Amino acid sequence: MAKKEPKESEKIKLSKQPSPAGEMKKSAMKVQPKKRQLSKEKAEVHADQKKRVSGMKGIKKEYVESNPYCRVTFMVLKEAAGEAKRVAILGDFNEWDKDAAPMKRLRNGNFEISLELPSNREYRFRYLIDGSRWENDLCADRYEPNPYGCDDSVVII
């Protein structure tokens, strides 16, 4: 079967457009995604957050070979706590009891607590500040959605 030649009117013609320098070039349409630009104010906030996070030690985990538990130290920085009077850690390990694990305020304004938790597990947790404001840990191992429309921090031990 012989290949049928398209009629002249059916042929697609490539148009050549002169470039500003007068050269003839085929124009290729490439769609480039727009780069997301942050306002100067937002860029400064992001830089400040990165600076604070990079200076943090994160969640400190101390394992002992002969012990099936891990000593985990959690910290809320004074910048996150603000003028808080009380910070508590709530999670799977204390059945989300707001009175079970109050954190100690340090001289530098940070809040800290160390807990001995059974190893080889994952625990969801969040910080409760002054009984009304919830915060996640910036140094959590990961985040998991919860039924309340936000995320829980997760620590893996």
N, C-alpha and C positions, 0 to 999 in steps of 0.2 A: 504494500500500500504506500503510495507516494505521499510525502508530506505536503500539505497544502500551504502555499504562501499566503500570508495575510494581505488584505488590500492595503493600499497606501494610507487610507483614512484610519485603518485599525492599528497601524504601527505607532508605538510610543516613541516620541521624539524627545531626546535629552536636550534641554535648553542650556546653552552656555552663556554665562553672564560674565561680562568683563570685570576683573578685579579693579580696585582703585589704581593699580599700577598699569592698567591697560592690558593685562594678560588675560587670556581666556582660560577659565577653570570651571570644572564641574563643581556645582555646589552640593555638598553633602549635608543633609540635615541630621544633626546629632542633637538629641535632647539631653542636655546636661541638667542634673538635679541642682536646684538652687541650694547654696550653702546657707545653713541656718545661722543667722547673725544675732548675737545677743546684744542687748542694749548695754551701754557702758556700765550702768548701775548693776544689771544682772551679772555681767562678766566679773565685776568686782566681788559680788556676793559669792559666786562660784569659786573664785580664786581664794577667797577667805575660807570657805568650807574645805577646800582641798588642803590648804595650809594646816588647818586644825586637825583634819583627819590624818594627815601624814605625820603629825607630831604625836599622835596617840599610840599607845602601846596595844590598844585593842583589848579583846577579851583574853585574859591571861589564863592558860590551862597548865596545871602542874600534875603530871602523872607519876604514880609510884608503882613500880613493877609488881610488888607483892600485894598491892591493894586494889580491889575492884572498883575503887572510887577515884574521881579526879577532883582536885581542888580548883575551882573556877572563880576567878576574880572579875567582877563586872564593875564598870565605872561610867558615871554620867558626868561629863565635863560641866564646869560652872557656866559656860556659855549656853549650854543646852538647858540647864536647870534654871538659869536666870536667878530671880530672887526667891526661889523655892525654899520653903521651910522644911518640907518632907518629901523624900523620894523613896519609893518602894519598888521592888522587882516582883512581878507576878508572872507565873508561868505554870507549865505542866508539872514542874517539880514541887510546887507548893499549892497545887489545885486552885491557882489564880486567887489566892487569899490575899487581900490588900494589907492585912496586918501581920502576915507570916514572915516577911523578910524586908523590914525597913533598912534602908541604906544609911551608912554613917557619913556625915558631912566632915570632910577633911579641912584643914586650915586654909588650903588654897582655894576652897569653894567647891571642889569636886565632891561627888558622892560615890561611895565605894562599898562593895560587899563581897565576901568570899563564901562560897558554898561548896560543900562536898557532895558531888552528884555521882550516881552510878555510871560507870563507863560503858562504852559501846551502845550509846543511845543518842537520840536527837531530842532536843527540848525546845518548844516554842516559849517565847517570853516577850514581855514589854515592860517599860517603866511607867509608873503612875506618879505624876508630879502633883503635889499638893491635893491629892484625892480627886482631881478633875481632868488633868491633861495627860494624854497618853503619848509616849515617845518610843521610837524604835532605836535600836543600837546601830550606829553607823558602821561598826566593826563586826556585825553578825556574820556568821558563815553563809547565810542566805536568808531569804524572806519567803513567807508562805501566806497566801490570802486567807483571811478569816471570815466567818459568817457576818461580820459587822461592816463589811465593805472596805476594809483596809488590810494592811499586812501585819503579820507577827514576825518578830525576829526569830531566827533559829540558830542554836548553838549545837554543834556536833562534837560529841565527846567520845 
